[in-house]
Amino acid sequence: MPRAKTARSTSPNKQVISMPEATSTLVTRKTGGSLDPTSIDLEAQIRLRAYELYEERGGTPGLETEDWFRAEREVLARHNHQQTA
C-alpha cells in the first residue's frame, strides 16, 4: 500500500513568490528574511513583457519559455542601461 505524502518544510529564510495571472499585480509572501524591492519590480516587468510577447504572437500556447527569456533579456538590458546612464 502506498504511503501518504508529507508536506515539505521550508527554510525560515526562504522567500516564496506566488505567480499570479499576467494581468494582476505581483503577490509576494515572505517566510522570513527581507525582499529586494528592485528584484520584485524587475520580475513584475518581465512578467508583463512576457505576456505582451504572448499577445503579439496571437496568444498561441507553447512558447512560454521563449517569451519569458526574451522578456527577461529586454527588461534587464533596459534596467542595466538606465543604471549606467
MARLO-534860 format. One record per residue (C-alpha): residue in three letters; residue number from 1; x, y, z negated; chain. Coordinates in pm, 1 decimal, decimal comma, always signed. Example, Ala and Ser with C-alpha at 12.3 -4.5 7.8 and 13.67 -1.06 7.14 Angstrom:
<sites>
ala; 1; +1230,0; -450,0; -780,0; A;
ser; 2; +1367,0; -106,0; -714,0; A;
</sites>
This chain:
<sites>
met; 1; +0,0; +0,0; +0,0; A;
pro; 2; +142,1; +344,0; +92,6; A;
arg; 3; +236,2; +579,8; -185,1; A;
ala; 4; +73,7; +920,8; -217,6; A;
lys; 5; +282,4; +1215,7; -107,8; A;
thr; 6; +402,0; +1450,4; -379,0; A;
ala; 7; +438,6; +1825,6; -343,2; A;
arg; 8; +788,8; +1957,4; -295,2; A;
ser; 9; +915,4; +2204,9; -546,5; A;
thr; 10; +1052,0; +2537,5; -424,6; A;
ser; 11; +1360,0; +2715,1; -547,0; A;
pro; 12; +1276,9; +3011,6; -774,1; A;
asn; 13; +1468,0; +3249,9; -543,2; A;
lys; 14; +1325,7; +3123,0; -216,0; A;
gln; 15; +1120,9; +3362,3; -3,5; A;
val; 16; +803,9; +3235,5; +159,0; A;
ile; 17; +670,5; +3430,6; +455,6; A;
ser; 18; +332,4; +3341,2; +597,8; A;
met; 19; +294,9; +3353,7; +974,2; A;
pro; 20; -34,8; +3537,5; +1031,9; A;
glu; 21; -211,6; +3585,3; +1362,0; A;
ala; 22; -24,9; +3813,2; +1602,1; A;
thr; 23; -283,1; +4088,7; +1573,2; A;
ser; 24; -283,3; +4101,4; +1192,9; A;
thr; 25; -29,9; +4254,3; +958,8; A;
leu; 26; +263,8; +4067,8; +809,9; A;
val; 27; +178,5; +3891,1; +485,4; A;
thr; 28; +468,6; +3829,5; +251,5; A;
arg; 29; +462,4; +3623,0; -64,7; A;
lys; 30; +762,8; +3614,7; -295,2; A;
thr; 31; +856,4; +3324,1; -514,4; A;
gly; 32; +1146,1; +3515,2; -667,9; A;
gly; 33; +1429,6; +3746,0; -570,8; A;
ser; 34; +1383,1; +4053,9; -354,9; A;
leu; 35; +1295,5; +4107,4; +9,5; A;
asp; 36; +1473,6; +4335,0; +251,0; A;
pro; 37; +1207,4; +4568,3; +398,4; A;
thr; 38; +1411,5; +4606,7; +716,8; A;
ser; 39; +1406,2; +4234,2; +789,9; A;
ile; 40; +1029,9; +4221,3; +733,0; A;
asp; 41; +978,8; +4517,7; +965,0; A;
leu; 42; +1200,1; +4356,3; +1230,0; A;
glu; 43; +1008,3; +4030,5; +1206,5; A;
ala; 44; +679,0; +4213,1; +1248,9; A;
gln; 45; +817,5; +4395,3; +1553,4; A;
ile; 46; +946,2; +4068,1; +1701,7; A;
arg; 47; +611,1; +3900,0; +1642,8; A;
leu; 48; +425,8; +4187,1; +1810,1; A;
arg; 49; +662,8; +4192,7; +2110,5; A;
ala; 50; +638,0; +3813,0; +2149,8; A;
tyr; 51; +259,9; +3844,7; +2157,9; A;
glu; 52; +286,1; +4121,6; +2417,5; A;
leu; 53; +504,8; +3895,5; +2633,1; A;
tyr; 54; +249,6; +3617,1; +2595,9; A;
glu; 55; -26,4; +3851,7; +2711,1; A;
glu; 56; +188,4; +3977,3; +3003,0; A;
arg; 57; +219,2; +3613,4; +3117,4; A;
gly; 58; -159,2; +3590,0; +3127,2; A;
gly; 59; -193,5; +3413,7; +2793,1; A;
thr; 60; -86,9; +3074,4; +2923,6; A;
pro; 61; +43,5; +2845,2; +2647,9; A;
gly; 62; +369,9; +2654,1; +2649,7; A;
leu; 63; +636,7; +2925,2; +2646,3; A;
glu; 64; +603,1; +3047,8; +2289,2; A;
thr; 65; +965,2; +2977,5; +2200,0; A;
glu; 66; +1095,8; +3160,9; +2505,3; A;
asp; 67; +866,6; +3457,0; +2428,6; A;
trp; 68; +994,6; +3466,2; +2070,3; A;
phe; 69; +1363,0; +3455,1; +2167,7; A;
arg; 70; +1318,9; +3721,6; +2436,5; A;
ala; 71; +1129,6; +3943,2; +2191,5; A;
glu; 72; +1399,0; +3887,3; +1928,9; A;
arg; 73; +1673,9; +3990,3; +2172,3; A;
glu; 74; +1484,0; +4302,4; +2279,3; A;
val; 75; +1392,3; +4417,3; +1929,0; A;
leu; 76; +1738,4; +4350,4; +1783,8; A;
ala; 77; +1907,5; +4527,5; +2076,9; A;
arg; 78; +1680,0; +4830,3; +2025,7; A;
his; 79; +1745,1; +4822,3; +1649,4; A;
asn; 80; +2123,0; +4797,5; +1696,9; A;
his; 81; +2115,9; +5082,7; +1949,0; A;
gln; 82; +1925,8; +5302,1; +1701,6; A;
gln; 83; +2178,7; +5216,3; +1428,1; A;
thr; 84; +2472,5; +5335,9; +1641,2; A;
ala; 85; +2300,5; +5648,0; +1777,7; A;
</sites>
